[in-house]
Amino acid sequence: MTGWDATGGGRATRDGRDGGRHVAGPRPALLRADQIGWGVAGVRILAEVALTAEPGATVGLLGPNGSGKSSLLRLLAGLARPDSGLVLLDDVALSALSRRALSRRIAVVTQQAVTDVEMSALEVVLLGRIPYRPRLAGVAAADVALARHALAEAGLAGFEQRRWSTLSGGERQRVDLARALVQEPDLLLLDEPTNHLDIRHQLDLLQFLSESATTVVVTLHDLNLAAQYCDRLVLLHAGRVVAAGAPAEVLTADRIAQAYRVRADIDTAADGRPRVRYRRPGS
Ligand SMILES: Nc1ncnc2c1ncn2[C@@H]1O[C@H](COP(=O)(O)OP(=O)(O)OP(=O)(O)O)[C@@H](O)[C@H]1O
């Protein structure tokens, strides 16, 4: 199993160990988007988007509001189909995979995840085990144990019976992450997973994602955290990729100005990663 909250249990890392206990671990996927385009009602939202996430890599998707990050994530998850181009998982087109096969390999954490507010936290996490449940079978005791463990590792032991509607924004985000992790995906797609988290939980989560054996694509608004924790970054602007590569290649003052209309100074932090300092508008 996988844990990420520093107050929780052990961590599964690239070497497949979880607090000293060997686990099978994921088979990290190679994800490729090949020149994909997508639009709604004749309005083009994504154009000629190419993206590669190598097995085990953590890829950050950046871009201003409305640049197409969430739309791209939905296409990468197979929740929507591109109008042109292909999304490939280990060189197989997503469109050739069954819904069940997809749900065993890809877990998605979107911004409006759970709509049934009457579910308990434990029931929400158990949704992540549905792809493994034989048809018509009830919930297995092993899955309940796994879900309880995942909640504990998200720092939410004791929250099992709490209704979703009573959880804080950050607690909901952590429950939904636990749901995605019990899915034991080979590819984890996360849409702004840090937006409700306090700084400690943001750092714990990003550290976990960067160490995880699973391939991760994560949308982020914080350029410095993206630079610190991602192996590669993809910067979108108006539905197109304007830069892709190592953080230092993508996060240049010119690109930040072009995409975000913000002036910034970039220096190199002690860890060798770029650090962005924003200038006040007008200065
Ligand atoms: N189903 C849809 N119908 C119409 N327009 C859509 C639809 N989905 C997305 N859009 C539009 O596509 C553009 C990209 O949206 P998207 O949510 O992908 O952006 P984003 O980069 O994730 O933005 P944010 O940072 O604000 O979350 C936006 O202008 C949005 O209004």
Ligand as a Chemical Component Dictionary entry (heavy atoms), coordinates in Angstrom:
data_LIG
# 
_chem_comp.id                   LIG 
_chem_comp.type                 NON-POLYMER 
_chem_comp.pdbx_formal_charge   0 
_chem_comp.three_letter_code    LIG 
# 
loop_
_chem_comp_atom.comp_id 
_chem_comp_atom.atom_id 
_chem_comp_atom.alt_atom_id 
_chem_comp_atom.type_symbol 
_chem_comp_atom.charge 
_chem_comp_atom.model_Cartn_x 
_chem_comp_atom.model_Cartn_y 
_chem_comp_atom.model_Cartn_z 
_chem_comp_atom.pdbx_ordinal 
LIG N1  N1  N 0 -17.502 20.976 -21.638 1  
LIG C1  C1  C 0 -17.097 22.214 -21.942 2  
LIG N2  N2  N 0 -17.891 23.055 -22.634 3  
LIG C2  C2  C 0 -17.480 24.308 -22.967 4  
LIG N3  N3  N 0 -16.284 24.807 -22.647 5  
LIG C3  C3  C 0 -15.443 24.018 -21.946 6  
LIG C4  C4  C 0 -15.793 22.690 -21.563 7  
LIG N4  N4  N 0 -14.752 22.164 -20.888 8  
LIG C5  C5  C 0 -13.797 23.110 -20.844 9  
LIG N5  N5  N 0 -14.215 24.228 -21.474 10 
LIG C6  C6  C 0 -13.447 25.482 -21.653 11 
LIG O1  O1  O 0 -12.145 25.098 -22.067 12 
LIG C7  C7  C 0 -11.184 25.973 -21.511 13 
LIG C8  C8  C 0 -10.158 25.124 -20.758 14 
LIG O2  O2  O 0 -10.766 24.637 -19.551 15 
LIG P1  P1  P 0 -9.978  23.784 -18.503 16 
LIG O3  O3  O 0 -10.886 23.518 -17.367 17 
LIG O4  O4  O 0 -9.373  22.633 -19.206 18 
LIG O5  O5  O 0 -8.828  24.807 -18.078 19 
LIG P2  P2  P 0 -7.767  24.747 -16.888 20 
LIG O6  O6  O 0 -6.443  25.057 -17.480 21 
LIG O7  O7  O 0 -7.901  23.476 -16.150 22 
LIG O8  O8  O 0 -8.259  25.971 -16.007 23 
LIG P3  P3  P 0 -8.184  26.280 -14.410 24 
LIG O9  O9  O 0 -6.738  26.608 -14.117 25 
LIG O10 O10 O 0 -9.049  27.504 -14.306 26 
LIG O11 O11 O 0 -8.704  25.102 -13.657 27 
LIG C9  C9  C 0 -11.924 26.950 -20.623 28 
LIG O12 O12 O 0 -12.122 28.139 -21.358 29 
LIG C10 C10 C 0 -13.258 26.264 -20.356 30 
LIG O13 O13 O 0 -14.297 27.194 -20.137 31 
# 
loop_
_chem_comp_bond.comp_id 
_chem_comp_bond.atom_id_1 
_chem_comp_bond.atom_id_2 
_chem_comp_bond.value_order 
_chem_comp_bond.pdbx_ordinal 
LIG N1  C1  SING 1  
LIG C1  N2  SING 2  
LIG C1  C4  DOUB 3  
LIG N2  C2  DOUB 4  
LIG C2  N3  SING 5  
LIG N3  C3  DOUB 6  
LIG C3  C4  SING 7  
LIG C3  N5  SING 8  
LIG C4  N4  SING 9  
LIG N4  C5  DOUB 10 
LIG C5  N5  SING 11 
LIG N5  C6  SING 12 
LIG C6  O1  SING 13 
LIG C6  C10 SING 14 
LIG O1  C7  SING 15 
LIG C7  C8  SING 16 
LIG C7  C9  SING 17 
LIG C8  O2  SING 18 
LIG O2  P1  SING 19 
LIG P1  O3  DOUB 20 
LIG P1  O4  SING 21 
LIG P1  O5  SING 22 
LIG O5  P2  SING 23 
LIG P2  O6  DOUB 24 
LIG P2  O7  SING 25 
LIG P2  O8  SING 26 
LIG O8  P3  SING 27 
LIG P3  O9  DOUB 28 
LIG P3  O10 SING 29 
LIG P3  O11 SING 30 
LIG C9  O12 SING 31 
LIG C9  C10 SING 32 
LIG C10 O13 SING 33 
# 
